[in-house]
Amino acid sequence: MHLTVYEQSEIFYFAFVFGIAIGVYYDFFRLLRYLNFNSKSAVILQDLVFMSSSAVLCFWFAQVTVNGHLRAFVIAGHLFGVFSYRYSIGMLSGFFFKIIGNILNFMKRILKNITEKLIEIAHKAIGYIIDKYSKVYGYFVKKSSERKKIETN
């Protein structure tokens, strides 16, 4: 397949833009890590999902633009786009993700504390109700057994 210089530069530009899109897509996984989904198994799973889905997307891009042929300018466009995004806007987004992650983790701790307090209060209230119910139930059981004794005598 022969491509003119204009077509090659156009495909390189689209590959560059597609590389930026892959960089934005990777930011989603970076946000997950800032939100404490960063255990060893979670990171491995996230990396596998990112790498396999990006590989499929890049393959589809190559299928559409250069009929599935391996072209160095397409790979260069992808890499240039990813690294351009990562070391420009990606640096800022990483900073903001860190702030957002810290805020959300702080809110998570507050909600966890509130939930624990509410569960403790509910547990005490239920215990109080059960205690009162068992006393009332015990009273009626005692009265009914006394009545049975009186009726049988």
Steps between C-alpha positions, in 0.01 A plus 500: 500500500655825387428814699584851393692730732180694565312182596787389723510836678123495540510148649791607724289790628205269571735254672631789711145598602420134566812481721368796699170314540689197632675730749163631618377141526801412716412789733187307599724223634723754672192639676410150621846469653465835677168373639690218675425226251872435501555157646737281304223292343290809418794669326577185300135472395482870408820475296375191318169667419671819383765328290266250334228756426755751369656233280159413354421869443837558330443195282158631397657839428758329275227298330302811417785730396767277340310174438673324790853559369771572753627851430770670704341845468175365655686356798703821530179705490345292778809522718551869432137569591513294822825655619395851398184466706673327791771764540275803447134481600551160662731656758225744599232233500718283725528790745123554495432127530719491808300784656167343399615161630601650835166682531299188411704283738441756777125495427510120500655498848240747630213296353649183647516660846143630471377160383676324788342742749153451348541122511610523864196717587265264313656201675445660841140598410420151378658352812289733717181406312577128525574535871170682563311253280648202683401653836143562381487155340637345819235682703218366283644148500520514879139627527369235262678222689353637825152494341548145385600402853191670643270345237640151554459519878 
